[in-house]
């Protein structure tokens, strides 16, 4: 029996993450913030903050050879900290000053993360690829340097806007929105400011997470199949080239539909999780996720957009062909 539903959470399956530029920037009214992430809560070194008087020049912050410039419009509106610990790779954390001050007046501590806008961090390829095998809500890979290091934009997934009264919340809503929009622009600004960085993204939707697990996890239990030769185990085949084509600078977006086209498809299956992904031959960028729960099947559809006009089903067929050769 097949059912369509958007509520994958009921079954413990990762839902396609709609990565918001900054969570709920447009919300009004006081809110309770979730605890700040580890990057935000870590001990920090107070960076050279602009004086209380209005700053008319951009303020440049530096850490481990990287720069981040806050333009004069926002220099007095944000607080920039440089974490003391380098273990988590975080270079800069940025918060809205007015929200931080209001939180302190209300008795909140730094660990509550009020006013937190974003952080920029750097980590190795191995670490990032492990991250891509799981839900990365609040974390976006956005750049790579010549040494193979990746840069990650951390952002809250809940509202961090705060003022002391509801009246102040309403009055300052436009100011908060403007700060959020500026924060969301900082990925491009950071790439432009730091020589040697190349913009790069990796999708982290549900199909992308499972593709990453198949390609990057040494103990991944998966098969790829078509009607031609049936299911094929990986048998030592390197899935990274296919992962790069399917997930790098690509995206899988949820598509609201009841059924897929007729015809055959390439199947990426994870028997232990009771989940599979069907890549249609009649519509080569349409993917169906099928979750089995006892006698029930739940279907979800995604539209793939790959780099260089590649088509998802063609890439999966290439991967399958490699498995067929390895299993001869």
C-alpha positions in Angstrom: 0.0 0.0 0.0 1.5 3.4 -1.0 0.9 6.7 0.7 2.2 10.2 0.0 3.2 12.3 3.0 5.5 15.2 3.7 6.1 14.1 7.3 9.2 11.8 7.1 10.0 12.7 10.7 7.4 10.3 11.9 9.5 7.5 10.6 12.9 8.7 11.7 14.0 9.5 8.2 15.8 12.7 7.4 13.5 15.2 5.7 14.8 17.3 2.8 16.4 20.3 4.5 15.2 23.7 3.3 18.3 25.6 4.4 17.1 29.1 5.2 19.5 32.0 4.7 19.0 32.7 8.4 16.2 31.0 10.3 13.1 33.1 10.9 14.8 36.5 10.3 11.4 38.0 9.6 9.7 36.8 12.8 8.3 39.3 15.1 7.5 38.9 18.8 9.7 37.7 21.6 10.9 34.1 21.3 12.9 31.5 23.3 16.1 30.6 21.6 17.6 27.1 21.5 21.1 26.8 23.0 23.8 28.1 20.8 25.8 25.6 18.8 29.2 24.5 20.0 30.9 27.0 17.7 29.0 29.8 19.3 29.4 28.7 22.9 33.1 28.0 22.7 35.5 30.4 24.5 36.3 33.4 22.4 38.8 36.1 22.2 37.2 39.6 21.9 38.1 41.0 18.6 38.9 44.7 18.2 35.4 46.1 18.3 34.5 49.5 16.8 34.2 52.3 19.3 30.7 53.3 20.5 30.6 56.4 18.2 29.4 55.8 14.7 32.0 54.1 12.5 32.4 55.5 9.0 35.0 53.0 7.7 34.8 49.3 7.2 36.3 47.2 10.0 38.6 44.3 9.0 38.9 41.3 11.3 41.7 38.7 10.7 42.3 35.1 12.0 44.8 32.5 10.8 45.4 34.3 7.6 41.8 34.9 6.7 40.0 38.2 6.6 36.4 39.2 7.2 35.3 42.8 6.6 32.3 44.4 8.3 31.2 47.4 6.3 30.5 50.7 8.1 26.7 50.3 7.9 26.8 47.3 10.3 30.1 47.8 12.2 28.3 49.3 15.2 25.4 46.8 15.0 27.3 43.5 15.3 29.8 41.9 17.7 32.6 39.8 16.1 34.5 37.2 18.2 37.4 35.1 17.3 37.3 31.7 19.2 40.3 30.8 21.3 40.0 27.1 20.5 41.1 26.1 17.0 39.9 22.5 17.4 36.5 23.1 15.8 37.9 25.2 13.0 35.7 28.2 13.7 37.4 31.5 12.5 34.8 34.1 13.3 31.4 34.3 15.1 29.1 37.2 14.6 26.1 38.4 16.6 23.7 41.3 16.6 24.8 43.7 19.3 21.3 44.9 20.3 20.0 41.4 20.8 23.0 40.4 22.9 22.6 43.5 25.1 18.9 42.9 25.5 19.6 39.3 26.5 22.1 40.3 29.1 19.6 42.8 30.6 17.1 39.9 30.8 19.6 37.7 32.6 20.6 35.4 29.7 24.2 34.3 29.3 26.4 34.0 26.3 25.7 30.3 26.1 22.0 31.0 25.2 23.2 32.4 21.9 20.8 35.4 21.7 21.6 37.5 18.7 23.8 35.0 17.0 23.8 35.5 13.3 26.5 33.3 11.8 30.0 31.8 12.1 32.6 31.0 9.5 34.8 27.9 10.0 37.3 25.9 8.1 37.8 22.1 8.1 39.5 19.2 6.2 38.0 17.3 3.3 37.7 14.2 5.5 35.7 16.0 8.2 33.4 17.6 5.7 32.7 14.4 3.9 31.8 12.8 7.2 29.5 15.7 7.8 27.8 15.3 4.4 26.7 11.8 5.4 24.3 13.2 7.9 21.9 16.1 8.3 23.8 19.4 8.2 21.0 21.7 9.2 22.6 25.0 10.2 25.8 24.2 8.3 26.5 25.1 4.7 29.7 24.3 2.8 30.4 27.3 0.6 34.1 27.4 -0.4 37.3 25.5 -0.9 40.9 26.7 -0.9 44.0 25.5 -2.9 45.0 23.3 0.0 41.8 21.3 -0.1 40.4 22.9 3.0 36.6 23.6 3.1 34.9 26.6 4.5 31.6 26.3 6.3 28.9 28.9 7.1 27.2 28.1 10.4 23.8 29.7 11.0 21.0 29.3 13.6 18.0 27.2 12.7 15.8 29.1 15.2 15.1 32.7 16.0 17.8 34.6 17.8 16.2 38.1 17.6 15.7 39.7 21.0 14.7 43.0 22.6 13.6 43.8 26.1 10.0 44.5 25.3 7.5 43.5 22.7 7.3 47.2 21.6 11.0 47.2 21.0 10.8 44.0 19.1 8.2 45.5 16.8 10.0 48.8 16.4 13.4 47.1 15.5 12.0 44.4 13.2 13.3 46.1 10.0 16.7 46.6 11.6 17.0 42.9 12.4 15.9 41.9 8.9 18.6 44.2 7.4 21.2 42.6 9.6 20.1 39.1 8.6 20.2 40.0 4.9 23.7 41.4 5.4 24.8 38.3 7.2 23.5 36.1 4.4 25.7 38.1 1.9 28.9 37.3 3.8 29.6 34.0 2.1 30.1 35.7 -1.2 32.0 38.6 0.4 34.3 36.2 2.3 35.2 34.4 -1.0 35.8 37.7 -2.8 38.0 39.1 0.1 40.3 36.0 0.5 42.5 35.1 -2.3 42.6 31.5 -3.4 39.0 30.6 -2.4 36.6 28.9 -4.9 32.9 28.8 -4.4 31.6 25.3 -4.0 28.5 23.8 -2.5 27.4 20.3 -1.6 23.7 19.4 -1.4 22.4 17.9 1.8 18.9 16.9 1.0 17.8 13.3 1.8 18.9 11.8 -1.5 22.2 13.6 -1.3 22.8 12.3 2.3 22.3 8.7 1.2 24.4 9.1 -1.9 27.2 10.5 0.3 26.8 7.5 2.6 27.1 5.0 -0.3 30.1 6.8 -1.8 32.0 7.9 1.3 31.3 5.4 4.1 33.6 2.3 4.0 31.0 0.1 5.7 28.0 1.3 3.6 25.6 -1.5 2.8 23.9 -0.6 -0.5 23.2 -2.0 -3.9 22.5 -0.4 -7.3 20.2 -2.3 -9.7 18.5 -2.2 -13.0 16.4 -4.9 -14.8 19.4 -5.7 -17.0 21.7 -7.5 -14.4 19.8 -7.1 -11.1 21.2 -5.7 -7.8 25.0 -5.2 -7.6 27.0 -4.7 -4.5 29.9 -2.1 -4.4 32.6 -4.7 -4.4 35.4 -2.2 -3.9 34.2 0.3 -6.5 35.1 3.9 -5.6 31.9 5.9 -5.4 33.5 9.3 -5.0 33.5 10.3 -8.7 29.8 9.6 -8.9 29.2 11.4 -5.6 31.0 14.5 -6.9 28.8 14.5 -10.0 25.6 14.0 -8.1 26.1 16.2 -5.0 28.8 18.8 -5.7 27.3 22.2 -6.9 24.0 20.3 -7.3 20.7 20.2 -5.5 17.7 17.9 -5.0 14.5 19.8 -4.4 11.3 18.3 -3.2 8.6 18.0 -5.9 5.0 17.7 -5.0 3.5 15.0 -7.1 1.6 11.8 -6.7 3.5 9.4 -9.0 6.4 9.1 -11.4 6.5 8.3 -15.1 6.1 4.8 -16.5 9.2 2.9 -17.5 12.4 1.6 -15.9 14.7 3.2 -13.4 18.1 2.8 -11.7 17.6 1.9 -8.1 20.0 2.9 -5.2 18.9 0.7 -2.3 19.8 0.6 1.4 18.2 -2.7 2.7 19.1 -2.1 6.3 17.3 1.2 6.4 14.3 0.0 4.2 14.8 2.9 1.9 15.6 3.2 -1.8 15.9 5.9 -4.5 14.6 5.3 -8.0 16.2 7.3 -10.8 13.8 7.4 -13.7 14.9 6.8 -17.3 11.9 8.6 -18.7 12.7 11.7 -16.7 16.4 11.6 -15.9 16.4 14.3 -13.2 13.4 12.9 -11.3 14.1 10.8 -8.2 11.6 8.9 -6.1 12.4 8.1 -2.5 10.6 5.0 -1.3 10.5 4.3 2.5 9.1 0.9 3.5 7.5 0.5 7.0 6.0 -3.0 7.3 3.3 -3.2 4.7 3.3 0.5 4.0 5.3 2.4 1.3 5.8 6.1 1.4 6.9 7.9 -1.7 8.6 11.3 -2.0 9.8 12.9 -5.2 12.8 15.2 -5.8 14.0 17.2 -8.8 17.7 17.0 -9.4 19.7 19.9 -10.9 23.3 18.9 -11.5 26.4 20.9 -12.5 27.3 21.0 -16.2 23.8 20.0 -17.3 24.5 16.4 -16.2 21.5 14.1 -15.7 21.1 12.2 -12.5 20.0 8.9 -14.0 22.9 8.9 -16.5 25.4 9.3 -13.6 23.7 6.5 -11.7 23.9 4.3 -14.8 27.6 5.0 -15.0 27.9 4.0 -11.3 25.9 0.8 -11.9 28.1 -0.1 -14.9 31.2 0.1 -12.8 29.6 -2.2 -10.2 28.7 -4.7 -12.9 32.3 -4.8 -14.1 33.6 -5.2 -10.6 31.2 -8.1 -9.9 32.1 -10.1 -13.0 
